[in-house]
Amino acid sequence: MTLHHRQQQSLLSNSDTNNTDSYRSTDTEYNSSQADERVPETSHLSSTTETFFHIVCITAGTGILQLPYALKSGGWAGMAYIALAAAISAYTGKILVRCLYYKHGVRLQSYSEVAEAAFGPRGRLVVRTLKDVNLLGVVGIYIVLAGISIDSLVVGTPVEQFGERFWIAASAVVVWAAIVAARQIHDVFVLSIFGTLTTVVMVVIVIWLGVLDLEFMHARPPTKAIDIRMMPISLASICFSFGGNLNWPDLEASMKSPKKWSKALSLATTFIAFIYACVAAVGYGVYGGHVRSPIFLSLPSGIAVSIAKAMITAHVLLACPILLTAVFIEAERDLDISSNTLGVFKERLWRAVFRSLLMLVIALFALFVSDFSKIVPILGAVAASLVVFVIPYDLSVSTYSPDGRVFQVEYAQKAVDNSGTAIGLRVKGGVVLAVEKIKHSRLLVPNSNKRIMTAGKHIGVASAGWMSDTRHLVKRTRDEAHNYHDIYKTNAPAKIIAERMGMYVQAYTLYSAVRPFGVSTILACIDEDGPQLYMIEPSGQYVGYRGCAAGKGKQAAKTEIEKLNLEELTVREAVKEAARIIYAAHDDAKDKLFELELSWICEESNNLHTHVPQDVLDEAIEHAEKALDDDDEMEDDEE
């Protein structure tokens, strides 16, 4: 399915990329000319209004019934907690969707893919499992609650004899019929409308009965402004009522205009916070310290309470199909159940079979597993706690794994290893830098987007990794060199610059609010001690070298560098050898087009860092190509 892509700056990135609305595709490169295009079958996509109802239906569930009791625990300060929880929920929902667009030209398709991008395959597996257990468990609980509620509502009627299990099974059938009939989230729009309306009716009844009950009270029960001791419990109960984030990626993906996601989420969250505040204020204001959970237990019995119970029962049943879409859509994507591969008829058949089997498992657990309604909330609470607290802690950039690894630093190193090769040679009389700049398109302007930059008159920087991170670190290197010169009135020694930049890079591995730099930089310099060469890695480690390499061809490059007598090599000879090494390390099978960049700092350049003259570059390329041809001829002769 083709979707509209919004090019977003990575949340933890230092790049200068602009945040713009653009065309998004799950597996194609970004094309600005497609920015305002729409997919042909917009009938399968949801409007902003539909998305609003989906969010309200998912979020405003049974949690609303325990809000007056939450105020009893924490006092009237709970009203501020509702506003705080709503603001946090809206903000994190927007952040989650922005995470889907962290990679240029590609939209991540699910919550699990966000976990993989952040924590790797292991993170995806763990988060996917916890997410599915949580959502499937909630649906099972909703079916059980609906069955129990219906059984209590039919007391005194001819169908009273059927019992709880019958109504639980009937509730499961209703959910099954809805989820099998619906292909996409858009197809359950009507259910979302009715789910929202049932919630509104239930809220009106609760407020109306509470206000009427107040008139018959001789004295209003006592209330309190705030209870510090019980504040955590109150806040936790209120935050629980703002769940739903696991479904946000699928809801945003289903929108005709994804750029309006933030608007839809903000409006829905504000509406939910308003009805929550109304129920909480009336329930606690009327019944005070005597209020019970759910609020129905405090209201006067009668037909109105029965209607309210029926409304909340209808709501939980109508919310089930929407909750299950986050599980089914991702699973069917993994199983490749689509009309493109199976055809329309087989796709619908396999989808119905798969969803029916999963619903059968949920129904059987709800019917026959003892204490299912007690076990699943515990599992759900554990799963939610792991997703929110434990997993980010265990796999965050600021925490070691049990075997002493920091995964985010390793992933940053992977970004370096996937980049073009960069090498540095410290020889007699100077330093030479060389970079294999991969050309991803024949339309790129030659000599643009250079990977070798000047950070000071006497400092050159070559990089392998993310170009945006390179620019940021080069700017920081310039600032450090300039500050040192302003204070000491002399050029900064290479060791000082390398040490300061190493400390700066290392600082980005200490805090969970930032990410490591995905780049290795090679510093070339001439100072009072002569030619100097340092390499700074994503971990912040900096080491002085005579010869070093980074990028996808670093192993081959290191092997060739080790064969050189660097102490006796002249700068001119080093330029030719650097070109030969880059050509030898280049993999034609993966990257056919590349551009060679060469720079030096030596007496011939007046001890200033500059790119080599064009005639020297041409001579070096000719030498490298000839050496490569000679190697190929030798291999042919051996064969």
C-alpha positions, 0 to 999 in steps of 0.5 A: 500500500502506497502512503504519503510520506512526510520527511521527518528529521530523526528525533535524536539526530543533529542533522539540519534536514528540514521537516516537510510534508512529502510523499511516503512509500513503504519501499520506494525512494522519496520523490518530491514531484509526487508530494501532492499525489493520492493513491488511486483507491482512497475509498480504503483510507480514513478521513480525519473525522473517522480517525477522530472516532477511531481514537475515541473508541479505542481510548475511552473504554472501561477506564472511565468508570474508575476515574471518580475512585482515582480522585478519591485516592489522590484528591481534587489534584486528580483533575490536574492529573487528567490534564497532564495524562492527556497532554503526555498521551497526545505528545507521545502519540505524535512522537511515535508517528514521527519515529515512523519517518526517521529514515528518509524515503521510507515509512516504518509500518508498525510499532514493532518496526520502530522497536527494531529501528531503535533496539535491533531484531531482538527489540522487535521480537520482544516488543512485538510479543508484548504488544500482541499479548497485551492487545489480544489479552485486552480483547479477551477481557472485553469479551468476558466483561461483555458476557458478564454484563449482558448476563446481569442485564437479562436477569428476569427475562426469558433468556436469563437461563442461558448463563454467562458462558453463552453470552461470552461466546455470543460476544466472541461471535459478534467480534468475529463477524466484525473483524472478518468482514472488515479488511482495513481500519476504514471498514470499521468506521461505523463501529467507531461512531457507535462506540463513541456515541455509546460512551457519550450516552453513558457519560450523560447518564452518569452525570445526570444520575449523580446530579439528581442523587445530590439533591436527595443527600442531607450532607455532601460526603467529605472530599480532599484537595490532595493526598500525597501518599496516594498520589502515585496510585491516582496518577497510575489509574488515570494514565491507564485510561489514556492507553491506545498508543499501540494502535496509532501507527495503523490509524495514521497509516489508514488516513487519507491525509496523514499530515492531519494526524496531529490535529486528529489526535489532539482533538480526540485527546482533548475530547476524551479528557473533557468527558473524563473530567466531567465523570470524575468531577461529578462522581467524586463531587457527589459521593466524595470519600464514599465513591466506589469503582466502577461508578455504577456501584454508587449510582441509584439502581434503576433503568438508567443505570441498566442503560448505562451498563448496556452502553459501556458493554456495547462500547467494549464490543465495538472497540474490539475489532479496532484493537485487533487490527494492530495485530492482524494487519501486521501478522498478515503483512508478515504472512504475505496475505495480500491480493497482489500475491494471492489474488482477491478471492484467495486473499479474502479466504486466507484472511478470513481463515487466519482471523477466525482461527485467532478469534477461536483461540481467544474465545476458548481462553475466555470460556474455559481458562480458569481465572482468565479475567484475573490472569490477563490484566496481570500479564497486560500490566507486566507487558505494558511495564516492560514496553514502557520501562524495562526494554528501553532501560535495558537496551538504551544508549546509556545502559550496558547489556549483561555481556558488557555491550552498548547496543546503540553504539554498535548500531552507530558503528554499523552505519559507519560500516555501510558507508564508503571507505575512508583512509588516512596515511601519515607519511614522511612530510605530511598526511594524505586522506582518501575517500570512496564517495559512493554515487547513488545516482548519475544525476549527482553533480561531480565534486559536490557533497564532499566527504573530506572537509577542512576544519581549520587551516591546518586540519582536515577531516575525512569521514565514513558514515552519516553525512549529516553527522559529519557536517555537525562534527566538522563544525564542532571541530572548527569551533574547538580549533577557533576557540583554542586559537583565540585563547592561546594565539596559536594553532591547536595541536592535533592531540588536543583537537582529537581529545576534545572531539572524542569527549564530545562524541563520547558524551552522546553515548551517556544519555538516553535522550540522545543517540550516538553519532553514526560516523567515524572521522579521520583527523589529519593535521600538522603541528609542532610535532609534525604530521599527525593522524587520529581517528575518532569512532562512534564510541568516542574512542580516539587513537593516533595512527600511521595508517587507518581505515573506516567504512565498508572496505576497511578490512581490505584497506587495512590489509593493503596499508599494512604492506606499505612502508609509511615511514619512508613513503613520500607524500606524492607516493602516498597519494598514488597508494591511497588511490590504489587502496581505495580502488582495491577496496571498492566492491563493483558488485555492490556499488558500481559508481563512485568518486575518489576524493583525495586531500593532503597537508604537507610542505607542497601545500604550505602545511595547509589542508587542501584537496590535491590538484586536479593533475595530481588526482588524475595521475593517482587515478590512472595509477590506481586503475593500472594497478587494478588491471595488473592485478586482474591480469595476474589472477587470469594468468594464475587460473 
